[in-house]
Amino acid sequence: MSNDQYTVGWICALMTEYVAAQVFLEKRHSRPETLSPNDNNHYTLGEIGGHHIVIAVLPDGGYGTSSAAGVARDMVHSFPNGRFGLMVGIGGGVPTKQDIRLGDIVVSSPGNGGGGLLAGLQAQYELEGHRLVEDIQSVIEHNTKLKHKYARLYSESDRLYQSHFTHVGVSWGSCAELCDESKLILRAKRTEEQDDHAIHYGLIASGNRVIKDAMFRDKLAVEQDVLCFEMEAAGLANHFPCLVIRGICDYADSHKCKEWQGYAAMMAAAYAEDVLRQIVPQRVNAEQKAREVLNDIQNQLEDVSRNVNDLRVITSESARDVNAMAQNIDLKELPVAEGAEFNTYMNQHEEECLPGTRKELLLDIEKWAVSPEGKCIFWLNGLAGTGKSTISRTVAKLFKERR
């Protein structure tokens, strides 16, 4: 199948997420025959709900926004008809203001709602509940090798500690063995009317640093309404429109461990599959290509840059006009402070230098006057009021008396 026929990009940060994504493909296609020059991504191609999907994973050891940006950039070049992307994987939950638990899902939505794309799925879940847990059980039954790492865990291993209580001992040590159980936050079990794992819509914070600080986590929850932390999604924003889906595997505190990562990745992938089944393929094909969207954004940014430069020119010209106006002010029109005129000191000066003052300067002038090698002009320079006129009168009187 031609690369031009793939319209949905699915990006994973970890191999665990990459495996979870692949098991939910309805059909698996052969590897791409051609790739853009310098594209070193590893791709898996397939279908879900009639959508042709290209799945990529960050390079081994790579993480953070810059690595994700590189994968997305190369994907868009190799599969030029991509319409939108999914960033699917695990994240750290923020249970400060909402009842977020391990295995829950957080979907990116700045308005704390599902938005138009997810409205139908959100309504369906509220009316009927979701079947994500059953979907995961089904794929594991068909591939029992996944059971150890990706199957559902006991709820007792979902341990949320008080924010001020940090992990005891080495970072890889078991919380059940090392940490004080009296510091656990007791939470009621979810009722039969509730889904075992909830879907939350809200703000996902993305950065290049792993968050392991419960106090910092709570601060952002209060100030910014953050529901989840992750490390890659911000790198995709400059490359294509993207929906971020995160399965919660820890609470972004010092008690982080990898125990829930496999199951959380499965939950996120199962939800992504449901999202794709809700979208009619023809609707995706009618959307603007990701490359075109980015070109439009780039053009808009260039327009803004030009407008800013034009504004700078106008501001500079205005500054010059103001300076010119200041220079053209008629000084005669300015008010006069009586007694502070420039020449008021003229009425107070001494006619000649006082005895014993200006001796060296007067001697220099005298030597200049009598020296046959002296220049024709002796230039006496100084600020107003420093005695130039007084010195001149003194010299004139001395020469007059010597004649």
Stockholm file with secondary structure:
# STOCKHOLM 1.0

chainA/1-403         MSNDQYTVGWICALMTEYVAAQVFLEKRHSRPETLSPNDNNHYTLGEIGGHHIVIAVLPDGGYGTSSAAGVARDMVHSFPNGRFGLMVGIGGGVPTKQDIRLGDIVVSSPGNGGGGLLAGLQAQYELEGHRLVEDIQSVIEHNTKLKHKYARLYSESDRLYQSHFTHVGVSWGSCAELCDESKLILRAKRTEEQDDHAIHYGLIASGNRVIKDAMFRDKLAVEQDVLCFEMEAAGLANHFPCLVIRGICDYADSHKCKEWQGYAAMMAAAYAEDVLRQIVPQRVNAEQKAREVLNDIQNQLEDVSRNVNDLRVITSESARDVNAMAQNIDLKELPVAEGAEFNTYMNQHEEECLPGTRKELLLDIEKWAVSPEGKCIFWLNGLAGTGKSTISRTVAKLFKERR
#=GR chainA/1-403 SS CCGGGCCEEEEESSHHHHHHHHHTCSEECCCCSCCCTTCCCEEEEEEETTEEEEEEECCTTCCSHHHHHHHHHHHHHHSTTCCEEEEEEEEEECTTTSCCCTTCEEEECTTSSCHHHHHHHHHHHHHHCCCHHHHHHHHHHHCGGGHHHHSCCCGGGCCCBCTTCCCCSSTTSCHHHHSCGGGBCCCCCCCTTSCSSCEEEEEEEECSSCCCCHHHHHHHHHHHCEEEEESSGGGTTTTSCEEEEEEEEECSSTTCCSTTHHHHHHHHHHHHHHHHHHSCHHHHHHSCCHHHHHHHHHHHHHHHHHHHHHHHHHHHHHHHHHHHHHHTCCGGGSCCCTTCCTTGGGGTCCSSCCTTSSHHHHHHHHHHHHCTTCCSCCCCCCCTTSSHHHHHHHHHHHHHHHC
#=GC SS_cons         CCGGGCCEEEEESSHHHHHHHHHTCSEECCCCSCCCTTCCCEEEEEEETTEEEEEEECCTTCCSHHHHHHHHHHHHHHSTTCCEEEEEEEEEECTTTSCCCTTCEEEECTTSSCHHHHHHHHHHHHHHCCCHHHHHHHHHHHCGGGHHHHSCCCGGGCCCBCTTCCCCSSTTSCHHHHSCGGGBCCCCCCCTTSCSSCEEEEEEEECSSCCCCHHHHHHHHHHHCEEEEESSGGGTTTTSCEEEEEEEEECSSTTCCSTTHHHHHHHHHHHHHHHHHHSCHHHHHHSCCHHHHHHHHHHHHHHHHHHHHHHHHHHHHHHHHHHHHHHTCCGGGSCCCTTCCTTGGGGTCCSSCCTTSSHHHHHHHHHHHHCTTCCSCCCCCCCTTSSHHHHHHHHHHHHHHHC
//
